[in-house]
């Protein structure tokens, strides 16, 4: 897991290791990250407990260190687990159609990977939206159980 020191350091790591790189899933689809999605990926909240509406402005405030690391205003586990994204993309256990009705990833794919050992599953789901053969990461989250509807049909393997 990623060590959290400052929000600026976390954002710098995110851009260098995820945004500035190109990933390819097992089907040959290119998967990319946008810098503005950082705000949603770590579930950054303002002082009112809401996700900031203007991600670009929020990123600028992080870069100028006007917004700093405040543990109660982001999901620490999600932030630390950003390092798992490459593994989820390149070596998923399964890829299925995105089952979430709302959001920017319709149509989209859900990459599922178990980081646990049976019987203690620790699944992480990475949701991507489609742009032709390209995929753009929208969110990553933990999931303990899945319904049959969520896991069928299977896109890969």
PADRENMI-369278 format. One record per residue: y, x, z of N, C-alpha, C, CB in turn; residue in one letter; residue number from 1. Coordinates in steps of 0.2 Angstrom, whole numbers, plus 2048, in hexadecimal, padded with zeros to 3 digits. Each point is the difference from the previous one (the first is absolute). Glycine has a CB too. Layout:
<rs>
[[Y,X,Z],[Y,X,Z],[Y,X,Z],[Y,X,Z],a,NUM] ...
</rs>
This chain:
<rs>
[[7FA,804,800],[806,7FC,800],[806,804,800],[7FA,7F7,806],x,1] [[80B,807,7F8],[807,803,7FF],[803,800,807],[801,7FD,7F4],x,2] [[802,809,80D],[804,801,806],[807,7FD,7FF],[7F9,80A,804],x,3] [[80A,7F2,800],[806,7FD,7FF],[805,804,804],[7FC,7F5,7FE],x,4] [[809,80E,7FF],[806,804,804],[806,7FC,7FF],[7FA,80B,7FE],x,5] [[809,7F4,7FB],[806,7FC,7FF],[7FE,7FC,7FA],[808,809,805],x,6] [[7FC,7F2,7FB],[7FF,7FB,7FA],[802,804,7F9],[803,7F6,808],x,7] [[802,80E,7F8],[801,804,7FA],[7FB,804,7FE],[80C,800,803],x,8] [[7F0,804,802],[7FA,804,7FF],[7FB,7FC,7FD],[803,807,809],x,9] [[7FC,7F3,7FA],[7FB,7FB,7FD],[801,7FE,7F9],[7FE,7FC,80B],x,10] [[808,802,7F3],[802,7FE,7FA],[800,806,7FB],[808,7F8,805],x,11] [[7FA,80E,7FD],[7FF,806,7FC],[7F9,801,7FE],[80A,805,805],x,12] [[7F1,7FB,800],[7F9,801,7FF],[7FE,7FA,7FB],[7FE,805,80C],x,13] [[804,7F5,7F5],[7FE,7FB,7FC],[802,801,7F8],[801,7F8,80A],x,14] [[805,80A,7F5],[802,801,7F9],[7FC,806,7FD],[80C,7FB,803],x,15] [[7F4,80B,801],[7FC,806,7FD],[7F9,7FF,7FF],[808,806,806],x,16] [[7F5,7F6,7FE],[7F8,800,800],[7FE,7F9,7FD],[7FF,807,80A],x,17] [[805,7F4,7F5],[7FD,7FA,7FD],[805,7FE,7FA],[7FC,7FC,80B],x,18] [[80A,804,7F6],[805,7FE,7FA],[800,805,7FA],[807,7FA,808],x,19] [[7F9,80C,7FA],[801,806,7FB],[7F9,802,7FD],[80A,804,806],x,20] [[7F1,7F8,7FB],[7F9,802,7FE],[7FD,7FA,7FC],[7FE,808,80A],x,21] [[7FD,7FA,7F2],[7FD,7FA,7FC],[7F9,800,802],[808,802,7F6],x,22] [[7F5,7F8,80B],[7FA,7FF,803],[7FC,7FC,7FA],[803,800,80D],x,23] [[7F6,801,7F3],[7FC,7FC,7FB],[7FA,7FD,804],[804,808,7F6],x,24] [[7FC,7F2,809],[7FA,7FC,803],[7F9,801,7FC],[808,7F8,805],x,25] [[7F3,806,7FE],[7F9,802,7FD],[800,7FC,7F9],[7FB,801,80B],x,26] [[809,7FA,7F4],[800,7FD,7F9],[804,803,7FB],[7FE,7F6,806],x,27] [[806,80F,7FC],[804,804,7FC],[807,7FD,800],[7F7,803,7F9],x,28] [[80B,7F9,80B],[807,7FD,800],[804,804,805],[7FC,7F5,7FE],x,29] [[80A,80D,7FF],[805,804,804],[803,7FB,805],[802,807,7F6],x,30] [[7FF,7FC,810],[803,7FD,806],[806,804,803],[7F4,7FB,803],x,31] [[811,801,7FE],[806,804,802],[804,7FC,806],[801,804,7F4],x,32] [[803,800,80F],[804,7FD,806],[807,801,7FE],[7F7,803,808],x,33] [[80D,7F8,7FA],[807,800,7FF],[803,802,807],[800,7F7,7F7],x,34] [[806,80C,809],[803,802,806],[803,7FA,804],[803,80B,7FB],x,35] [[7FF,7F0,802],[802,7FA,803],[7FB,7FC,804],[809,800,7F7],x,36] [[7F1,801,807],[7FA,7FD,803],[7FF,803,807],[7FB,7FD,7F5],x,37] [[807,808,80D],[7FF,804,806],[802,7FB,806],[803,80B,7FA],x,38] [[803,7F1,805],[802,7FC,805],[7FB,7FB,802],[80C,801,7FC],x,39] [[7F1,7FC,7FF],[7FA,7FB,801],[7FA,803,802],[805,7F9,7F8],x,40] [[7F9,80D,806],[7FA,803,801],[7FF,802,808],[800,804,7F4],x,41] [[806,7FE,80F],[800,801,807],[802,7FA,804],[802,80C,7FD],x,42] [[7FF,7EF,800],[803,7FA,804],[806,801,804],[7F4,7FC,800],x,43] [[811,807,7FD],[806,802,803],[804,7F9,801],[800,80C,7FB],x,44] [[802,7F4,80B],[804,7FA,802],[807,802,803],[7F5,7FA,803],x,45] [[810,801,7FC],[807,801,802],[800,7FE,808],[805,7FE,7F4],x,46] [[801,802,80E],[800,7FF,808],[7FF,7F8,801],[808,809,801],x,47] [[7F8,7F3,7FA],[7FE,7F9,801],[7F8,7FF,7FF],[80C,7FD,7FC],x,48] [[7F1,808,802],[7F8,7FF,7FF],[7FF,7FE,7F9],[7FF,7FD,80C],x,49] [[805,804,7F0],[7FF,7FE,7F9],[800,806,7FB],[805,7F5,802],x,50] [[7F7,80A,7F9],[800,806,7FB],[806,800,7FC],[7F4,7FF,7FF],x,51] [[810,806,800],[806,801,7FD],[7FF,7FD,7F9],[804,80A,807],x,52] [[801,7F2,7F6],[800,7FD,7FA],[801,805,7FA],[804,7F5,805],x,53] [[801,810,7FD],[802,805,7FA],[7FC,806,802],[80B,7FB,7FE],x,54] [[7EF,806,7FF],[7FC,806,801],[804,807,7FE],[7F6,7F9,7FE],x,55] [[80D,806,7FC],[804,806,7FE],[805,803,805],[7FE,7FC,7F4],x,56] [[806,7FF,80E],[805,802,805],[7FD,802,807],[808,7F7,7FB],x,57] [[7F2,806,807],[7FD,803,805],[7FD,807,800],[7FD,7F4,802],x,58] [[801,80D,7F8],[7FE,807,7FE],[805,805,801],[7F7,7FC,7F8],x,59] [[80F,802,805],[806,804,800],[802,802,808],[804,7FB,7F4],x,60] [[7FC,7FF,810],[801,801,807],[7FB,805,803],[806,7F4,800],x,61] [[7F4,80B,7FE],[7FB,805,803],[802,807,7FE],[7F7,7F7,800],x,62] [[80A,80A,7FA],[802,807,7FD],[806,803,804],[7FB,7FD,7F5],x,63] [[80A,7FF,80C],[806,802,804],[7FF,800,807],[807,7FB,7F7],x,64] [[7F3,803,80C],[7FE,800,807],[804,7FB,804],[7FD,80C,7FF],x,65] [[806,7EF,7FD],[803,7FA,804],[7FB,7FC,803],[809,800,7F8],x,66] [[7F1,7FF,805],[7FA,7FD,803],[7FB,805,802],[802,7F6,7F9],x,67] [[7FC,80A,80D],[7FC,805,803],[7F9,7FD,802],[80A,807,804],x,68] [[7F2,7FD,7FE],[7F9,7FE,802],[801,7FC,807],[7FA,80A,7FA],x,69] [[804,7F0,806],[800,7FC,806],[7F9,7FD,800],[80D,7FE,800],x,70] [[7EF,804,805],[7F9,7FD,800],[7FF,7F9,800],[7FE,80A,806],x,71] [[807,7F2,7FD],[7FF,7F9,800],[802,7FC,7F9],[802,801,80C],x,72] [[801,803,7EF],[802,7FE,7FA],[7FC,801,7FA],[80B,801,805],x,73] [[7EF,802,7FC],[7FC,801,7FB],[7F9,800,802],[808,807,7FA],x,74] [[7F3,7F8,802],[7F9,800,801],[7FD,807,800],[7FF,7F5,7FB],x,75] [[801,80E,80B],[7FE,807,801],[7F9,802,7FC],[806,800,80B],x,76] [[7F5,7FB,7F6],[7FA,802,7FD],[800,800,7F9],[7FB,7FA,80A],x,77] [[809,801,7F3],[800,800,7F9],[804,806,7FD],[800,7F3,801],x,78] [[805,80F,803],[804,806,7FE],[7FB,806,800],[80B,7FB,804],x,79] [[7F1,806,801],[7FC,806,801],[7FA,7FF,7FB],[803,801,80C],x,80] [[7FB,7F9,7F2],[7FA,800,7FB],[802,800,7F9],[7FB,7F9,808],x,81] [[80C,809,7F6],[802,801,7F9],[7FC,805,7FD],[80B,7FC,803],x,82] [[7F3,809,801],[7FC,806,7FE],[7F9,7FD,7FD],[805,808,808],x,83] [[7F9,7F2,7FA],[7F9,7FE,7FD],[801,7FD,7F9],[7FD,7FE,80C],x,84] [[809,801,7F2],[801,7FC,7FA],[7FC,804,7FA],[80B,7FC,804],x,85] [[7F6,80A,7FB],[7FD,804,7FB],[7F8,7FE,800],[809,809,800],x,86] [[7F4,7F8,805],[7F9,7FF,801],[7FE,7F8,7FE],[7FF,809,809],x,87] [[805,7F3,7F9],[7FF,7F9,7FF],[800,7FE,7F8],[805,7FD,80B],x,88] [[800,807,7F2],[801,7FF,7F9],[7FA,803,7FC],[80D,800,801],x,89] [[7F2,807,800],[7FB,804,7FC],[7F9,7FF,802],[809,808,7FF],x,90] [[7F6,7F5,807],[7F9,7FF,802],[7FF,7FA,804],[7FE,80C,801],x,91] [[804,7EE,7FC],[7FF,7FA,804],[7F8,7FE,800],[80C,7FC,7FC],x,92] [[7F3,800,809],[7F9,7FD,800],[7FF,7FA,7FB],[7FF,804,80C],x,93] [[807,7F9,7F3],[800,7FA,7FC],[807,7FF,7FD],[7F6,7FB,806],x,94] [[80A,802,7F4],[807,7FE,7FE],[7FF,7F8,7FE],[804,80C,7FC],x,95] [[800,7F0,806],[7FF,7F9,7FF],[807,7FD,7FE],[7F6,7FF,808],x,96] [[80A,7FB,7F5],[807,7FD,7FE],[804,7FF,807],[7FB,7FB,7F5],x,97] [[80B,806,80A],[804,7FE,806],[800,7F9,802],[808,809,7FD],x,98] [[7F6,7F5,809],[7FF,7F9,802],[806,7FD,803],[7F4,803,802],x,99] [[811,801,800],[806,7FE,803],[804,7FB,7FB],[800,80A,808],x,100] [[802,7F0,7FA],[803,7FC,7FC],[808,802,7FF],[7F8,7F7,804],x,101] [[80B,80B,801],[807,802,800],[801,807,7FF],[802,7F7,808],x,102] [[804,80B,7F6],[801,807,7FF],[801,802,7F9],[7FA,802,80A],x,103] [[807,805,7F5],[802,803,7FA],[7FA,802,7FC],[80B,804,805],x,104] [[7EF,7FC,7FE],[7FA,802,7FD],[7FC,7FB,7FD],[800,809,808],x,105] [[803,7F2,7F4],[7FC,7FB,7FD],[802,800,7F8],[7FF,7F9,80B],x,106] [[7FC,809,7F1],[7F9,802,801],[800,807,803],[7FC,7FA,7F7],x,107] [[7FF,808,80D],[7FF,806,803],[7F9,802,802],[80C,7FE,804],x,108] [[7F3,808,7FF],[7FA,802,802],[800,802,807],[7FE,804,7F5],x,109] [[7FC,7FB,80F],[800,802,807],[7FA,805,800],[804,7F5,804],x,110] [[7FE,811,7FE],[7FC,806,801],[7FE,800,807],[805,807,7F7],x,111] [[7F4,7F9,80A],[7FE,7FF,807],[7FC,807,802],[7FF,7F3,7FF],x,112] [[802,810,807],[7FC,805,802],[7FF,800,807],[805,807,7F7],x,113] [[7F5,7FA,80B],[7FE,800,807],[800,808,803],[7F9,7F6,7FE],x,114] [[80B,80B,807],[801,806,803],[7FC,801,807],[80B,800,7FB],x,115] [[7F1,7FA,806],[7FC,800,806],[7F9,802,7FF],[808,7F8,805],x,116] [[7F4,807,800],[7F9,801,800],[7FC,7FA,802],[801,80D,802],x,117] [[7FA,7F1,7FB],[7FD,7FA,802],[7FD,800,807],[7FD,7FE,7F4],x,118] [[804,7FD,810],[802,7FA,7FF],[808,7FF,801],[7F5,7FC,803],x,119] [[80E,809,7FE],[808,800,801],[804,801,7FA],[7FE,804,80C],x,120] [[803,7F7,7F0],[803,801,7F9],[808,800,802],[7F7,7FA,7FA],x,121] [[80C,80A,802],[807,801,800],[803,800,7F9],[800,807,80B],x,122] [[800,7F3,7F2],[802,7FF,7FA],[808,801,7FF],[7F6,7F9,7FE],x,123] [[80C,80A,7FC],[807,800,7FE],[800,7FD,7F9],[803,80A,808],x,124] [[802,7F2,7F7],[801,7FD,7FA],[807,802,7FD],[7F9,7F6,803],x,125] [[807,80C,7F7],[806,802,7FC],[800,7FB,7FA],[7FF,80D,804],x,126] [[807,7F0,7FC],[801,7FB,7FB],[805,803,7FB],[7FF,7F7,808],x,127] [[7FF,808,7F1],[804,803,7FB],[802,7FA,7FB],[7FB,80B,801],x,128] [[80B,7F5,7FC],[802,7FB,7FB],[7FE,804,7F9],[809,7FA,808],x,129] [[7F7,801,7F3],[7FE,803,7F9],[806,801,7FC],[7F5,7FA,801],x,130] [[80B,80B,7FB],[805,801,7FB],[7FC,803,7FA],[80A,802,808],x,131] [[7F3,7FA,7F4],[7FB,803,7FB],[7FA,803,804],[80A,802,7F7],x,132] [[7F5,805,807],[7FB,803,803],[802,804,806],[7FB,802,7F5],x,133] [[80C,7FE,80C],[802,803,806],[800,7FB,806],[808,807,7F9],x,134] [[7F7,7FC,80D],[800,7FC,806],[806,803,805],[7F3,7FE,7FF],x,135] [[810,7FD,804],[805,803,805],[7FF,7FD,807],[808,800,7F7],x,136] [[7F7,805,80E],[7FE,7FE,806],[806,7FB,803],[7F9,80B,802],x,137] [[805,7F0,802],[804,7FB,803],[800,800,807],[7FF,7F9,7F6],x,138] [[7FA,808,80D],[7FF,800,807],[7FA,803,802],[807,7F6,801],x,139] [[7F8,80C,805],[7FA,802,803],[7FF,7FD,807],[800,80B,7F9],x,140] [[7FA,7F3,808],[7FF,7FD,807],[7F9,800,802],[809,7F8,7FE],x,141] [[7F6,807,809],[7F9,800,802],[7FD,7FA,800],[803,809,808],x,142] [[7F6,7F6,7F7],[7FD,7FA,800],[7F9,801,803],[807,7FC,7F5],x,143] [[7F7,7FF,80F],[7FA,801,804],[7FA,7FC,7FC],[806,801,80B],x,144] [[7FC,7F9,7F2],[7FB,7FC,7FD],[803,7FD,7F9],[7FB,7FD,80B],x,145] [[800,802,7F1],[802,7FD,7FA],[7FC,7FA,7FE],[803,80B,7FC],x,146] [[800,7F0,801],[7FC,7FA,7FE],[7FC,802,7F9],[808,7F8,806],x,147] [[7F3,804,7F9],[7FD,801,7F9],[805,7FF,7FA],[7F5,7FB,806],x,148] [[80F,800,7FB],[805,7FF,7FB],[805,806,7FE],[800,7F4,804],x,149] [[801,810,802],[805,806,7FF],[7FC,805,7FD],[806,7FD,80A],x,150] [[7F3,804,7F6],[7FC,805,7FE],[7FD,7FF,7F9],[7FE,803,80B],x,151] [[803,7F7,7F2],[7FD,7FF,7F9],[806,7FD,7FC],[7F4,7FE,805],x,152] [[80C,803,7F5],[7FC,805,7FC],[802,807,802],[7FE,7F8,7F7],x,153] [[7FD,80D,807],[801,807,802],[803,803,7F9],[7F7,800,809],x,154] [[80E,804,7F7],[803,803,7FA],[7FD,807,800],[80A,7FA,801],x,155] [[7F4,809,804],[7FD,807,800],[7FC,800,807],[809,805,7F9],x,156] [[7F1,7FE,808],[7FC,803,7FB],[7FC,7FB,7FC],[7FF,80A,807],x,157] 
</rs>
